[in-house]
Amino acid sequence: MRLLDLSLGAAGQSVKGLFLVAPDDREEEVRAQIRRPAFSRVADMDVRYIPYGELERHREAMARFGAGMKAVEAIARRLK
């Protein structure tokens, strides 16, 4: 619900490029929740999922070689 609040509370601005970081074994649950009608606007926000394990696996390389959001976007998974 916080994600929905964020999308609706942007005062007319379009919120895009958010990342939802959650435990690896909850990806299907995250996807199921995003498909609920209440979250229909989330698709417009380009929300992506990053499992904790992927973030941990790539953390050092991202810190050392990453610039901007490119490294984060590379490990993120589209939800829609």
mmCIF file of the N, C-alpha and C atoms, coordinates in Angstrom:
data_MODEL
# 
_entry.id   MODEL 
# 
loop_
_atom_site.group_PDB 
_atom_site.id 
_atom_site.type_symbol 
_atom_site.label_atom_id 
_atom_site.label_alt_id 
_atom_site.label_comp_id 
_atom_site.label_asym_id 
_atom_site.label_entity_id 
_atom_site.label_seq_id 
_atom_site.pdbx_PDB_ins_code 
_atom_site.Cartn_x 
_atom_site.Cartn_y 
_atom_site.Cartn_z 
_atom_site.occupancy 
_atom_site.B_iso_or_equiv 
_atom_site.pdbx_formal_charge 
_atom_site.auth_seq_id 
_atom_site.auth_comp_id 
_atom_site.auth_asym_id 
_atom_site.auth_atom_id 
_atom_site.pdbx_PDB_model_num 
ATOM 1   N N  . MET A 1 1  ? 0.815  -1.199  0.000   1.00 0.00 ? 1  MET A N  1 
ATOM 2   C CA . MET A 1 1  ? 0.000  0.000   0.000   1.00 0.00 ? 1  MET A CA 1 
ATOM 3   C C  . MET A 1 1  ? 0.857  1.262   0.000   1.00 0.00 ? 1  MET A C  1 
ATOM 4   N N  . ARG A 1 2  ? 2.038  1.192   0.569   1.00 0.00 ? 2  ARG A N  1 
ATOM 5   C CA . ARG A 1 2  ? 2.910  2.371   0.568   1.00 0.00 ? 2  ARG A CA 1 
ATOM 6   C C  . ARG A 1 2  ? 3.321  2.747   -0.846  1.00 0.00 ? 2  ARG A C  1 
ATOM 7   N N  . LEU A 1 3  ? 3.544  1.741   -1.671  1.00 0.00 ? 3  LEU A N  1 
ATOM 8   C CA . LEU A 1 3  ? 3.894  1.995   -3.065  1.00 0.00 ? 3  LEU A CA 1 
ATOM 9   C C  . LEU A 1 3  ? 2.752  2.711   -3.777  1.00 0.00 ? 3  LEU A C  1 
ATOM 10  N N  . LEU A 1 4  ? 1.543  2.287   -3.527  1.00 0.00 ? 4  LEU A N  1 
ATOM 11  C CA . LEU A 1 4  ? 0.381  2.936   -4.112  1.00 0.00 ? 4  LEU A CA 1 
ATOM 12  C C  . LEU A 1 4  ? 0.247  4.364   -3.607  1.00 0.00 ? 4  LEU A C  1 
ATOM 13  N N  . ASP A 1 5  ? 0.458  4.583   -2.318  1.00 0.00 ? 5  ASP A N  1 
ATOM 14  C CA . ASP A 1 5  ? 0.431  5.935   -1.757  1.00 0.00 ? 5  ASP A CA 1 
ATOM 15  C C  . ASP A 1 5  ? 1.457  6.828   -2.440  1.00 0.00 ? 5  ASP A C  1 
ATOM 16  N N  . LEU A 1 6  ? 2.618  6.280   -2.677  1.00 0.00 ? 6  LEU A N  1 
ATOM 17  C CA . LEU A 1 6  ? 3.676  7.048   -3.339  1.00 0.00 ? 6  LEU A CA 1 
ATOM 18  C C  . LEU A 1 6  ? 3.252  7.446   -4.742  1.00 0.00 ? 6  LEU A C  1 
ATOM 19  N N  . SER A 1 7  ? 2.675  6.504   -5.478  1.00 0.00 ? 7  SER A N  1 
ATOM 20  C CA . SER A 1 7  ? 2.281  6.809   -6.851  1.00 0.00 ? 7  SER A CA 1 
ATOM 21  C C  . SER A 1 7  ? 1.143  7.820   -6.914  1.00 0.00 ? 7  SER A C  1 
ATOM 22  N N  . LEU A 1 8  ? 0.235  7.765   -5.969  1.00 0.00 ? 8  LEU A N  1 
ATOM 23  C CA . LEU A 1 8  ? -0.915 8.672   -5.973  1.00 0.00 ? 8  LEU A CA 1 
ATOM 24  C C  . LEU A 1 8  ? -0.612 10.021  -5.331  1.00 0.00 ? 8  LEU A C  1 
ATOM 25  N N  . GLY A 1 9  ? 0.418  10.081  -4.521  1.00 0.00 ? 9  GLY A N  1 
ATOM 26  C CA . GLY A 1 9  ? 0.714  11.308  -3.798  1.00 0.00 ? 9  GLY A CA 1 
ATOM 27  C C  . GLY A 1 9  ? 1.781  12.160  -4.442  1.00 0.00 ? 9  GLY A C  1 
ATOM 28  N N  . ALA A 1 10 ? 1.996  12.004  -5.707  1.00 0.00 ? 10 ALA A N  1 
ATOM 29  C CA . ALA A 1 10 ? 3.078  12.721  -6.384  1.00 0.00 ? 10 ALA A CA 1 
ATOM 30  C C  . ALA A 1 10 ? 2.660  14.104  -6.865  1.00 0.00 ? 10 ALA A C  1 
ATOM 31  N N  . ALA A 1 11 ? 1.541  14.596  -6.426  1.00 0.00 ? 11 ALA A N  1 
ATOM 32  C CA . ALA A 1 11 ? 1.064  15.946  -6.762  1.00 0.00 ? 11 ALA A CA 1 
ATOM 33  C C  . ALA A 1 11 ? 1.101  16.224  -8.264  1.00 0.00 ? 11 ALA A C  1 
ATOM 34  N N  . GLY A 1 12 ? 0.509  15.315  -9.029  1.00 0.00 ? 12 GLY A N  1 
ATOM 35  C CA . GLY A 1 12 ? 0.420  15.537  -10.471 1.00 0.00 ? 12 GLY A CA 1 
ATOM 36  C C  . GLY A 1 12 ? 1.653  15.138  -11.244 1.00 0.00 ? 12 GLY A C  1 
ATOM 37  N N  . GLN A 1 13 ? 2.709  14.787  -10.566 1.00 0.00 ? 13 GLN A N  1 
ATOM 38  C CA . GLN A 1 13 ? 3.934  14.378  -11.251 1.00 0.00 ? 13 GLN A CA 1 
ATOM 39  C C  . GLN A 1 13 ? 3.936  12.873  -11.430 1.00 0.00 ? 13 GLN A C  1 
ATOM 40  N N  . SER A 1 14 ? 4.588  12.412  -12.468 1.00 0.00 ? 14 SER A N  1 
ATOM 41  C CA . SER A 1 14 ? 4.686  10.985  -12.725 1.00 0.00 ? 14 SER A CA 1 
ATOM 42  C C  . SER A 1 14 ? 5.928  10.426  -12.038 1.00 0.00 ? 14 SER A C  1 
ATOM 43  N N  . VAL A 1 15 ? 5.713  9.479   -11.123 1.00 0.00 ? 15 VAL A N  1 
ATOM 44  C CA . VAL A 1 15 ? 6.816  8.824   -10.423 1.00 0.00 ? 15 VAL A CA 1 
ATOM 45  C C  . VAL A 1 15 ? 7.227  7.618   -11.259 1.00 0.00 ? 15 VAL A C  1 
ATOM 46  N N  . LYS A 1 16 ? 8.514  7.517   -11.601 1.00 0.00 ? 16 LYS A N  1 
ATOM 47  C CA . LYS A 1 16 ? 8.988  6.405   -12.425 1.00 0.00 ? 16 LYS A CA 1 
ATOM 48  C C  . LYS A 1 16 ? 10.337 5.913   -11.951 1.00 0.00 ? 16 LYS A C  1 
ATOM 49  N N  . GLY A 1 17 ? 10.627 4.662   -12.317 1.00 0.00 ? 17 GLY A N  1 
ATOM 50  C CA . GLY A 1 17 ? 11.946 4.108   -12.058 1.00 0.00 ? 17 GLY A CA 1 
ATOM 51  C C  . GLY A 1 17 ? 12.192 3.699   -10.624 1.00 0.00 ? 17 GLY A C  1 
ATOM 52  N N  . LEU A 1 18 ? 11.180 3.117   -9.968  1.00 0.00 ? 18 LEU A N  1 
ATOM 53  C CA . LEU A 1 18 ? 11.338 2.675   -8.585  1.00 0.00 ? 18 LEU A CA 1 
ATOM 54  C C  . LEU A 1 18 ? 11.777 1.211   -8.546  1.00 0.00 ? 18 LEU A C  1 
ATOM 55  N N  . PHE A 1 19 ? 12.442 0.843   -7.453  1.00 0.00 ? 19 PHE A N  1 
ATOM 56  C CA . PHE A 1 19 ? 12.903 -0.525  -7.259  1.00 0.00 ? 19 PHE A CA 1 
ATOM 57  C C  . PHE A 1 19 ? 12.324 -1.054  -5.955  1.00 0.00 ? 19 PHE A C  1 
ATOM 58  N N  . LEU A 1 20 ? 11.753 -2.237  -6.036  1.00 0.00 ? 20 LEU A N  1 
ATOM 59  C CA . LEU A 1 20 ? 11.216 -2.908  -4.870  1.00 0.00 ? 20 LEU A CA 1 
ATOM 60  C C  . LEU A 1 20 ? 12.211 -4.013  -4.528  1.00 0.00 ? 20 LEU A C  1 
ATOM 61  N N  . VAL A 1 21 ? 12.852 -3.910  -3.370  1.00 0.00 ? 21 VAL A N  1 
ATOM 62  C CA . VAL A 1 21 ? 13.859 -4.880  -2.947  1.00 0.00 ? 21 VAL A CA 1 
ATOM 63  C C  . VAL A 1 21 ? 13.238 -5.759  -1.865  1.00 0.00 ? 21 VAL A C  1 
ATOM 64  N N  . ALA A 1 22 ? 13.280 -7.072  -2.095  1.00 0.00 ? 22 ALA A N  1 
ATOM 65  C CA . ALA A 1 22 ? 12.630 -8.014  -1.173  1.00 0.00 ? 22 ALA A CA 1 
ATOM 66  C C  . ALA A 1 22 ? 13.391 -9.334  -1.183  1.00 0.00 ? 22 ALA A C  1 
ATOM 67  N N  . PRO A 1 23 ? 13.082 -10.208 -0.226  1.00 0.00 ? 23 PRO A N  1 
ATOM 68  C CA . PRO A 1 23 ? 13.753 -11.514 -0.176  1.00 0.00 ? 23 PRO A CA 1 
ATOM 69  C C  . PRO A 1 23 ? 13.574 -12.300 -1.479  1.00 0.00 ? 23 PRO A C  1 
ATOM 70  N N  . ASP A 1 24 ? 14.580 -13.091 -1.817  1.00 0.00 ? 24 ASP A N  1 
ATOM 71  C CA . ASP A 1 24 ? 14.578 -13.877 -3.054  1.00 0.00 ? 24 ASP A CA 1 
ATOM 72  C C  . ASP A 1 24 ? 13.333 -14.747 -3.185  1.00 0.00 ? 24 ASP A C  1 
ATOM 73  N N  . ASP A 1 25 ? 12.941 -15.392 -2.117  1.00 0.00 ? 25 ASP A N  1 
ATOM 74  C CA . ASP A 1 25 ? 11.840 -16.349 -2.179  1.00 0.00 ? 25 ASP A CA 1 
ATOM 75  C C  . ASP A 1 25 ? 10.455 -15.702 -2.192  1.00 0.00 ? 25 ASP A C  1 
ATOM 76  N N  . ARG A 1 26 ? 10.394 -14.398 -2.261  1.00 0.00 ? 26 ARG A N  1 
ATOM 77  C CA . ARG A 1 26 ? 9.093  -13.708 -2.272  1.00 0.00 ? 26 ARG A CA 1 
ATOM 78  C C  . ARG A 1 26 ? 8.761  -13.086 -3.619  1.00 0.00 ? 26 ARG A C  1 
ATOM 79  N N  . GLU A 1 27 ? 9.540  -13.399 -4.650  1.00 0.00 ? 27 GLU A N  1 
ATOM 80  C CA . GLU A 1 27 ? 9.308  -12.787 -5.960  1.00 0.00 ? 27 GLU A CA 1 
ATOM 81  C C  . GLU A 1 27 ? 7.896  -13.060 -6.479  1.00 0.00 ? 27 GLU A C  1 
ATOM 82  N N  . GLU A 1 28 ? 7.444  -14.299 -6.406  1.00 0.00 ? 28 GLU A N  1 
ATOM 83  C CA . GLU A 1 28 ? 6.101  -14.616 -6.901  1.00 0.00 ? 28 GLU A CA 1 
ATOM 84  C C  . GLU A 1 28 ? 5.025  -13.899 -6.095  1.00 0.00 ? 28 GLU A C  1 
ATOM 85  N N  . GLU A 1 29 ? 5.228  -13.775 -4.799  1.00 0.00 ? 29 GLU A N  1 
ATOM 86  C CA . GLU A 1 29 ? 4.274  -13.037 -3.963  1.00 0.00 ? 29 GLU A CA 1 
ATOM 87  C C  . GLU A 1 29 ? 4.241  -11.560 -4.353  1.00 0.00 ? 29 GLU A C  1 
ATOM 88  N N  . VAL A 1 30 ? 5.405  -10.979 -4.609  1.00 0.00 ? 30 VAL A N  1 
ATOM 89  C CA . VAL A 1 30 ? 5.486  -9.582  -5.043  1.00 0.00 ? 30 VAL A CA 1 
ATOM 90  C C  . VAL A 1 30 ? 4.741  -9.412  -6.363  1.00 0.00 ? 30 VAL A C  1 
ATOM 91  N N  . ARG A 1 31 ? 4.990  -10.323 -7.301  1.00 0.00 ? 31 ARG A N  1 
ATOM 92  C CA . ARG A 1 31 ? 4.322  -10.246 -8.609  1.00 0.00 ? 31 ARG A CA 1 
ATOM 93  C C  . ARG A 1 31 ? 2.800  -10.378 -8.456  1.00 0.00 ? 31 ARG A C  1 
ATOM 94  N N  . ALA A 1 32 ? 2.356  -11.277 -7.597  1.00 0.00 ? 32 ALA A N  1 
ATOM 95  C CA . ALA A 1 32 ? 0.915  -11.462 -7.379  1.00 0.00 ? 32 ALA A CA 1 
ATOM 96  C C  . ALA A 1 32 ? 0.284  -10.201 -6.806  1.00 0.00 ? 32 ALA A C  1 
ATOM 97  N N  . GLN A 1 33 ? 0.950  -9.553  -5.879  1.00 0.00 ? 33 GLN A N  1 
ATOM 98  C CA . GLN A 1 33 ? 0.426  -8.325  -5.275  1.00 0.00 ? 33 GLN A CA 1 
ATOM 99  C C  . GLN A 1 33 ? 0.352  -7.193  -6.298  1.00 0.00 ? 33 GLN A C  1 
ATOM 100 N N  . ILE A 1 34 ? 1.368  -7.088  -7.130  1.00 0.00 ? 34 ILE A N  1 
ATOM 101 C CA . ILE A 1 34 ? 1.403  -6.026  -8.149  1.00 0.00 ? 34 ILE A CA 1 
ATOM 102 C C  . ILE A 1 34 ? 0.283  -6.210  -9.169  1.00 0.00 ? 34 ILE A C  1 
ATOM 103 N N  . ARG A 1 35 ? -0.150 -7.431  -9.398  1.00 0.00 ? 35 ARG A N  1 
ATOM 104 C CA . ARG A 1 35 ? -1.232 -7.702  -10.363 1.00 0.00 ? 35 ARG A CA 1 
ATOM 105 C C  . ARG A 1 35 ? -2.617 -7.346  -9.813  1.00 0.00 ? 35 ARG A C  1 
ATOM 106 N N  . ARG A 1 36 ? -2.720 -7.082  -8.534  1.00 0.00 ? 36 ARG A N  1 
ATOM 107 C CA . ARG A 1 36 ? -4.021 -6.728  -7.949  1.00 0.00 ? 36 ARG A CA 1 
ATOM 108 C C  . ARG A 1 36 ? -4.529 -5.426  -8.562  1.00 0.00 ? 36 ARG A C  1 
ATOM 109 N N  . PRO A 1 37 ? -5.853 -5.308  -8.741  1.00 0.00 ? 37 PRO A N  1 
ATOM 110 C CA . PRO A 1 37 ? -6.421 -4.090  -9.332  1.00 0.00 ? 37 PRO A CA 1 
ATOM 111 C C  . PRO A 1 37 ? -6.014 -2.799  -8.608  1.00 0.00 ? 37 PRO A C  1 
ATOM 112 N N  . ALA A 1 38 ? -5.843 -2.873  -7.312  1.00 0.00 ? 38 ALA A N  1 
ATOM 113 C CA . ALA A 1 38 ? -5.466 -1.668  -6.551  1.00 0.00 ? 38 ALA A CA 1 
ATOM 114 C C  . ALA A 1 38 ? -4.127 -1.097  -7.001  1.00 0.00 ? 38 ALA A C  1 
ATOM 115 N N  . PHE A 1 39 ? -3.305 -1.938  -7.607  1.00 0.00 ? 39 PHE A N  1 
ATOM 116 C CA . PHE A 1 39 ? -1.974 -1.498  -8.012  1.00 0.00 ? 39 PHE A CA 1 
ATOM 117 C C  . PHE A 1 39 ? -1.853 -1.277  -9.517  1.00 0.00 ? 39 PHE A C  1 
ATOM 118 N N  . SER A 1 40 ? -2.954 -1.041  -10.192 1.00 0.00 ? 40 SER A N  1 
ATOM 119 C CA . SER A 1 40 ? -2.921 -0.887  -11.647 1.00 0.00 ? 40 SER A CA 1 
ATOM 120 C C  . SER A 1 40 ? -2.023 0.269   -12.101 1.00 0.00 ? 40 SER A C  1 
ATOM 121 N N  . ARG A 1 41 ? -1.884 1.288   -11.301 1.00 0.00 ? 41 ARG A N  1 
ATOM 122 C CA . ARG A 1 41 ? -1.026 2.428   -11.679 1.00 0.00 ? 41 ARG A CA 1 
ATOM 123 C C  . ARG A 1 41 ? 0.456  2.123   -11.533 1.00 0.00 ? 41 ARG A C  1 
ATOM 124 N N  . VAL A 1 42 ? 0.789  1.061   -10.841 1.00 0.00 ? 42 VAL A N  1 
ATOM 125 C CA . VAL A 1 42 ? 2.191  0.712   -10.627 1.00 0.00 ? 42 VAL A CA 1 
ATOM 126 C C  . VAL A 1 42 ? 2.884  0.428   -11.961 1.00 0.00 ? 42 VAL A C  1 
ATOM 127 N N  . ALA A 1 43 ? 2.161  -0.132  -12.917 1.00 0.00 ? 43 ALA A N  1 
ATOM 128 C CA . ALA A 1 43 ? 2.742  -0.407  -14.231 1.00 0.00 ? 43 ALA A CA 1 
ATOM 129 C C  . ALA A 1 43 ? 3.257  0.880   -14.880 1.00 0.00 ? 43 ALA A C  1 
ATOM 130 N N  . ASP A 1 44 ? 2.573  1.981   -14.662 1.00 0.00 ? 44 ASP A N  1 
ATOM 131 C CA . ASP A 1 44 ? 2.990  3.270   -15.222 1.00 0.00 ? 44 ASP A CA 1 
ATOM 132 C C  . ASP A 1 44 ? 4.251  3.809   -14.554 1.00 0.00 ? 44 ASP A C  1 
ATOM 133 N N  . MET A 1 45 ? 4.563  3.286   -13.384 1.00 0.00 ? 45 MET A N  1 
ATOM 134 C CA . MET A 1 45 ? 5.705  3.785   -12.612 1.00 0.00 ? 45 MET A CA 1 
ATOM 135 C C  . MET A 1 45 ? 7.009  3.059   -12.942 1.00 0.00 ? 45 MET A C  1 
ATOM 136 N N  . ASP A 1 46 ? 6.959  2.040   -13.774 1.00 0.00 ? 46 ASP A N  1 
ATOM 137 C CA . ASP A 1 46 ? 8.149  1.266   -14.145 1.00 0.00 ? 46 ASP A CA 1 
ATOM 138 C C  . ASP A 1 46 ? 8.862  0.724   -12.902 1.00 0.00 ? 46 ASP A C  1 
ATOM 139 N N  . VAL A 1 47 ? 8.101  0.083   -12.033 1.00 0.00 ? 47 VAL A N  1 
ATOM 140 C CA . VAL A 1 47 ? 8.649  -0.506  -10.808 1.00 0.00 ? 47 VAL A CA 1 
ATOM 141 C C  . VAL A 1 47 ? 9.315  -1.831  -11.159 1.00 0.00 ? 47 VAL A C  1 
ATOM 142 N N  . ARG A 1 48 ? 10.506 -2.045  -10.637 1.00 0.00 ? 48 ARG A N  1 
ATOM 143 C CA . ARG A 1 48 ? 11.231 -3.289  -10.864 1.00 0.00 ? 48 ARG A CA 1 
ATOM 144 C C  . ARG A 1 48 ? 11.589 -3.933  -9.533  1.00 0.00 ? 48 ARG A C  1 
ATOM 145 N N  . TYR A 1 49 ? 11.775 -5.237  -9.586  1.00 0.00 ? 49 TYR A N  1 
ATOM 146 C CA . TYR A 1 49 ? 12.061 -6.044  -8.399  1.00 0.00 ? 49 TYR A CA 1 
ATOM 147 C C  . TYR A 1 49 ? 13.531 -6.425  -8.371  1.00 0.00 ? 49 TYR A C  1 
ATOM 148 N N  . ILE A 1 50 ? 14.151 -6.286  -7.206  1.00 0.00 ? 50 ILE A N  1 
ATOM 149 C CA . ILE A 1 50 ? 15.528 -6.739  -7.008  1.00 0.00 ? 50 ILE A CA 1 
ATOM 150 C C  . ILE A 1 50 ? 15.529 -7.677  -5.810  1.00 0.00 ? 50 ILE A C  1 
ATOM 151 N N  . PRO A 1 51 ? 15.885 -8.950  -6.036  1.00 0.00 ? 51 PRO A N  1 
ATOM 152 C CA . PRO A 1 51 ? 15.984 -9.874  -4.910  1.00 0.00 ? 51 PRO A CA 1 
ATOM 153 C C  . PRO A 1 51 ? 17.201 -9.529  -4.054  1.00 0.00 ? 51 PRO A C  1 
ATOM 154 N N  . TYR A 1 52 ? 17.075 -9.708  -2.744  1.00 0.00 ? 52 TYR A N  1 
ATOM 155 C CA . TYR A 1 52 ? 18.198 -9.438  -1.847  1.00 0.00 ? 52 TYR A CA 1 
ATOM 156 C C  . TYR A 1 52 ? 19.469 -10.145 -2.304  1.00 0.00 ? 52 TYR A C  1 
ATOM 157 N N  . GLY A 1 53 ? 19.335 -11.408 -2.729  1.00 0.00 ? 53 GLY A N  1 
ATOM 158 C CA . GLY A 1 53 ? 20.494 -12.201 -3.126  1.00 0.00 ? 53 GLY A CA 1 
ATOM 159 C C  . GLY A 1 53 ? 21.255 -11.582 -4.286  1.00 0.00 ? 53 GLY A C  1 
ATOM 160 N N  . GLU A 1 54 ? 20.538 -11.057 -5.268  1.00 0.00 ? 54 GLU A N  1 
ATOM 161 C CA . GLU A 1 54 ? 21.190 -10.416 -6.417  1.00 0.00 ? 54 GLU A CA 1 
ATOM 162 C C  . GLU A 1 54 ? 21.926 -9.153  -5.977  1.00 0.00 ? 54 GLU A C  1 
ATOM 163 N N  . LEU A 1 55 ? 21.313 -8.402  -5.113  1.00 0.00 ? 55 LEU A N  1 
ATOM 164 C CA . LEU A 1 55 ? 21.941 -7.181  -4.619  1.00 0.00 ? 55 LEU A CA 1 
ATOM 165 C C  . LEU A 1 55 ? 23.209 -7.514  -3.836  1.00 0.00 ? 55 LEU A C  1 
ATOM 166 N N  . GLU A 1 56 ? 23.131 -8.534  -2.992  1.00 0.00 ? 56 GLU A N  1 
ATOM 167 C CA . GLU A 1 56 ? 24.296 -8.952  -2.213  1.00 0.00 ? 56 GLU A CA 1 
ATOM 168 C C  . GLU A 1 56 ? 25.405 -9.490  -3.110  1.00 0.00 ? 56 GLU A C  1 
ATOM 169 N N  . ARG A 1 57 ? 25.034 -10.304 -4.102  1.00 0.00 ? 57 ARG A N  1 
ATOM 170 C CA . ARG A 1 57 ? 26.023 -10.892 -5.015  1.00 0.00 ? 57 ARG A CA 1 
ATOM 171 C C  . ARG A 1 57 ? 26.793 -9.840  -5.802  1.00 0.00 ? 57 ARG A C  1 
ATOM 172 N N  . HIS A 1 58 ? 26.125 -8.780  -6.184  1.00 0.00 ? 58 HIS A N  1 
ATOM 173 C CA . HIS A 1 58 ? 26.741 -7.771  -7.064  1.00 0.00 ? 58 HIS A CA 1 
ATOM 174 C C  . HIS A 1 58 ? 27.135 -6.484  -6.349  1.00 0.00 ? 58 HIS A C  1 
ATOM 175 N N  . ARG A 1 59 ? 26.904 -6.424  -5.058  1.00 0.00 ? 59 ARG A N  1 
ATOM 176 C CA . ARG A 1 59 ? 27.126 -5.192  -4.295  1.00 0.00 ? 59 ARG A CA 1 
ATOM 177 C C  . ARG A 1 59 ? 28.528 -4.618  -4.456  1.00 0.00 ? 59 ARG A C  1 
ATOM 178 N N  . GLU A 1 60 ? 29.540 -5.439  -4.272  1.00 0.00 ? 60 GLU A N  1 
ATOM 179 C CA . GLU A 1 60 ? 30.916 -4.935  -4.348  1.00 0.00 ? 60 GLU A CA 1 
ATOM 180 C C  . GLU A 1 60 ? 31.264 -4.426  -5.738  1.00 0.00 ? 60 GLU A C  1 
ATOM 181 N N  . ALA A 1 61 ? 30.899 -5.178  -6.766  1.00 0.00 ? 61 ALA A N  1 
ATOM 182 C CA . ALA A 1 61 ? 31.180 -4.742  -8.139  1.00 0.00 ? 61 ALA A CA 1 
ATOM 183 C C  . ALA A 1 61 ? 30.426 -3.459  -8.464  1.00 0.00 ? 61 ALA A C  1 
ATOM 184 N N  . MET A 1 62 ? 29.192 -3.365  -7.996  1.00 0.00 ? 62 MET A N  1 
ATOM 185 C CA . MET A 1 62 ? 28.408 -2.158  -8.249  1.00 0.00 ? 62 MET A CA 1 
ATOM 186 C C  . MET A 1 62 ? 29.043 -0.951  -7.571  1.00 0.00 ? 62 MET A C  1 
ATOM 187 N N  . ALA A 1 63 ? 29.530 -1.147  -6.369  1.00 0.00 ? 63 ALA A N  1 
ATOM 188 C CA . ALA A 1 63 ? 30.160 -0.041  -5.644  1.00 0.00 ? 63 ALA A CA 1 
ATOM 189 C C  . ALA A 1 63 ? 31.475 0.366   -6.298  1.00 0.00 ? 63 ALA A C  1 
ATOM 190 N N  . ARG A 1 64 ? 32.198 -0.605  -6.796  1.00 0.00 ? 64 ARG A N  1 
ATOM 191 C CA . ARG A 1 64 ? 33.513 -0.330  -7.369  1.00 0.00 ? 64 ARG A CA 1 
ATOM 192 C C  . ARG A 1 64 ? 33.433 0.222   -8.787  1.00 0.00 ? 64 ARG A C  1 
ATOM 193 N N  . PHE A 1 65 ? 32.565 -0.357  -9.615  1.00 0.00 ? 65 PHE A N  1 
ATOM 194 C CA . PHE A 1 65 ? 32.564 -0.009  -11.034 1.00 0.00 ? 65 PHE A CA 1 
ATOM 195 C C  . PHE A 1 65 ? 31.322 0.715   -11.511 1.00 0.00 ? 65 PHE A C  1 
ATOM 196 N N  . GLY A 1 66 ? 30.276 0.696   -10.705 1.00 0.00 ? 66 GLY A N  1 
ATOM 197 C CA . GLY A 1 66 ? 29.017 1.287   -11.143 1.00 0.00 ? 66 GLY A CA 1 
ATOM 198 C C  . GLY A 1 66 ? 29.031 2.801   -11.098 1.00 0.00 ? 66 GLY A C  1 
ATOM 199 N N  . ALA A 1 67 ? 28.311 3.373   -12.033 1.00 0.00 ? 67 ALA A N  1 
ATOM 200 C CA . ALA A 1 67 ? 28.119 4.820   -12.059 1.00 0.00 ? 67 ALA A CA 1 
ATOM 201 C C  . ALA A 1 67 ? 26.661 5.067   -12.405 1.00 0.00 ? 67 ALA A C  1 
ATOM 202 N N  . GLY A 1 68 ? 26.005 5.885   -11.651 1.00 0.00 ? 68 GLY A N  1 
ATOM 203 C CA . GLY A 1 68 ? 24.596 6.132   -11.900 1.00 0.00 ? 68 GLY A CA 1 
ATOM 204 C C  . GLY A 1 68 ? 23.765 4.905   -11.573 1.00 0.00 ? 68 GLY A C  1 
ATOM 205 N N  . MET A 1 69 ? 22.662 4.766   -12.258 1.00 0.00 ? 69 MET A N  1 
ATOM 206 C CA . MET A 1 69 ? 21.724 3.681   -11.982 1.00 0.00 ? 69 MET A CA 1 
ATOM 207 C C  . MET A 1 69 ? 21.907 2.485   -12.908 1.00 0.00 ? 69 MET A C  1 
ATOM 208 N N  . LYS A 1 70 ? 22.819 2.542   -13.827 1.00 0.00 ? 70 LYS A N  1 
ATOM 209 C CA . LYS A 1 70 ? 22.974 1.475   -14.819 1.00 0.00 ? 70 LYS A CA 1 
ATOM 210 C C  . LYS A 1 70 ? 23.211 0.107   -14.171 1.00 0.00 ? 70 LYS A C  1 
ATOM 211 N N  . ALA A 1 71 ? 24.041 0.032   -13.159 1.00 0.00 ? 71 ALA A N  1 
ATOM 212 C CA . ALA A 1 71 ? 24.334 -1.247  -12.504 1.00 0.00 ? 71 ALA A CA 1 
ATOM 213 C C  . ALA A 1 71 ? 23.107 -1.794  -11.781 1.00 0.00 ? 71 ALA A C  1 
ATOM 214 N N  . VAL A 1 72 ? 22.354 -0.931  -11.154 1.00 0.00 ? 72 VAL A N  1 
ATOM 215 C CA . VAL A 1 72 ? 21.138 -1.363  -10.447 1.00 0.00 ? 72 VAL A CA 1 
ATOM 216 C C  . VAL A 1 72 ? 20.103 -1.846  -11.458 1.00 0.00 ? 72 VAL A C  1 
ATOM 217 N N  . GLU A 1 73 ? 19.942 -1.118  -12.526 1.00 0.00 ? 73 GLU A N  1 
ATOM 218 C CA . GLU A 1 73 ? 18.974 -1.505  -13.560 1.00 0.00 ? 73 GLU A CA 1 
ATOM 219 C C  . GLU A 1 73 ? 19.342 -2.847  -14.190 1.00 0.00 ? 73 GLU A C  1 
ATOM 220 N N  . ALA A 1 74 ? 20.632 -3.156  -14.265 1.00 0.00 ? 74 ALA A N  1 
ATOM 221 C CA . ALA A 1 74 ? 21.081 -4.402  -14.874 1.00 0.00 ? 74 ALA A CA 1 
ATOM 222 C C  . ALA A 1 74 ? 20.672 -5.630  -14.065 1.00 0.00 ? 74 ALA A C  1 
ATOM 223 N N  . ILE A 1 75 ? 20.543 -5.509  -12.752 1.00 0.00 ? 75 ILE A N  1 
ATOM 224 C CA . ILE A 1 75 ? 20.155 -6.676  -11.933 1.00 0.00 ? 75 ILE A CA 1 
ATOM 225 C C  . ILE A 1 75 ? 18.663 -6.689  -11.591 1.00 0.00 ? 75 ILE A C  1 
ATOM 226 N N  . ALA A 1 76 ? 17.967 -5.621  -11.903 1.00 0.00 ? 76 ALA A N  1 
ATOM 227 C CA . ALA A 1 76 ? 16.542 -5.534  -11.584 1.00 0.00 ? 76 ALA A CA 1 
ATOM 228 C C  . ALA A 1 76 ? 15.700 -6.328  -12.591 1.00 0.00 ? 76 ALA A C  1 
ATOM 229 N N  . ARG A 1 77 ? 14.563 -6.802  -12.110 1.00 0.00 ? 77 ARG A N  1 
ATOM 230 C CA . ARG A 1 77 ? 13.651 -7.589  -12.940 1.00 0.00 ? 77 ARG A CA 1 
ATOM 231 C C  . ARG A 1 77 ? 12.342 -6.822  -13.114 1.00 0.00 ? 77 ARG A C  1 
ATOM 232 N N  . ARG A 1 78 ? 11.861 -6.762  -14.323 1.00 0.00 ? 78 ARG A N  1 
ATOM 233 C CA . ARG A 1 78 ? 10.592 -6.086  -14.593 1.00 0.00 ? 78 ARG A CA 1 
ATOM 234 C C  . ARG A 1 78 ? 9.449  -6.862  -13.937 1.00 0.00 ? 78 ARG A C  1 
ATOM 235 N N  . LEU A 1 79 ? 8.505  -6.150  -13.396 1.00 0.00 ? 79 LEU A N  1 
ATOM 236 C CA . LEU A 1 79 ? 7.369  -6.779  -12.737 1.00 0.00 ? 79 LEU A CA 1 
ATOM 237 C C  . LEU A 1 79 ? 6.181  -6.971  -13.676 1.00 0.00 ? 79 LEU A C  1 
ATOM 238 N N  . LYS A 1 80 ? 6.091  -6.231  -14.729 1.00 0.00 ? 80 LYS A N  1 
ATOM 239 C CA . LYS A 1 80 ? 4.961  -6.371  -15.654 1.00 0.00 ? 80 LYS A CA 1 
ATOM 240 C C  . LYS A 1 80 ? 5.448  -6.767  -17.010 1.00 0.00 ? 80 LYS A C  1 
# 
